[in-house]
Amino acid sequence: MKHHKSMRKFGRDHAGRLALMRSLALALVREEHIETTEARAKELRPFIESLITKGRKGDLASRQLIISRLGGTEGEVAAKKIISEISPRYATRPGGYTRVMKLPRRGGDASKMAIIEFV
């Protein structure tokens, strides 16, 4: 039963879900907007917004936390971009750094599609 479990599983185990969120977050930080399924976009939103909130501090501990959440050498580049470019844009904003805009369904399998981007 799914009592009080808010995360979507996406038909993957824990490591697969974490890898999916990391790759989506890295793509979003790199491109600043991505097109994906609506469920993935809605699941990515709290993941990336918590990283941006941590990045607003800009201290060593928050940098290390962002790198550990994003992982690898790409995570270090993304953490630098989050702390130096993205987080300063939202210095006075209390939250809601991303927007999910719905798109028409995908032709192949009729999945609900969406664009997630920074506001």
N, C-alpha and C positions, 0 to 999 in steps of 0.2 A: 504493500500500500504506500501511497505517496503522501503520508501525513507530514505536513510542515517541511517538505523538501521542495524548495523553490527553483533549484537549478534544473535545466533541461539536460537530458543525457545524450542526445544526438546519436544514440545507438553505439556509443563508445564507452570504453572503460575510463577510469580516472585519468590515466596518463594521456589517453587520446583526446579527452576533453581539454586538458591543460595545454597540449600541443596545439589544438585548434584555436583556443583563445589567444595563445602567444602569437601564432602566425597572423591571426586577424588583427591583433593589437599592433604588431609590428608594421603590417601593411597600412593600417589607419594612420599611424604616426608618420610613416614615410610618405604616403600619398595625400593625407589629410581628408580623403573621402574614399570610400570603397562601396562597391555594389555586391551584396550578398543576400542570402535568404533573410526573410523577416525575423525568423526565430533566432538565427545567429546574431543579427544586428541587435536584437533586444537583449540577448545574453551578453554581448560584448560591451554594451553601454555601462553597466556598473563596474565592470572590470577595468575599463580604460579611465572612467571618471575618478575612481579611487587613486589611480596612478597619478593623474593630473593634480589632484588635491595634495598628494604627498609631495609632488614636484614643486608645489608652491613654496614649501619651506626652503628647499634648495640646499639643505645641509648634507653631510656625508652619509648619515644614516638613511635618509630618504632616497639618496642616489643609489645606495647599495640595495635597498628594498626594491626599487624599480628595476634594477638590473637583475635581481634574483627572480622577480616575477616574469620578466621578459626573456631572460636566459641568454647565454652565449655572447659572442662578440657583437652580434647585431643588437642585442639588448643594451650593450654599453653605448652604442651610437644613438639608439632610440632614447635612452635615458638622458643623454646629453641634450638631445633635441627637445625632449619634454621639459627639462629644467630651464634651458636657456631660451627657447622660442615659444613653446606652447603655453606653459604655465603662466608666464608674465602677462599674456593676453587676458587671463581670467583672474587677475590679482584681486579685483574688487567683487567678482561674481561669486555668490555663495554655493553654486553648483549648477548642474545642467549645462555641461560644456559641449555635449553632443546632441545631434538631431537625427532622428530616424524618419526618413520620408519613404512612404510606400510607393512601389512601382507596380505596373501590371504583372500578371503572373507569367512565369517563364514558359516558353513554348514547348519544350521537351517533356517536362513532367508536371507542368502546371503548379510549380511551387510558388508561394508568395515571395516576392522579391522586394528589396528595400535598399536604399542608400543610407549609409551612416556617415556623418561628417561632423567636423567641429563647427560650432556656431560662430 
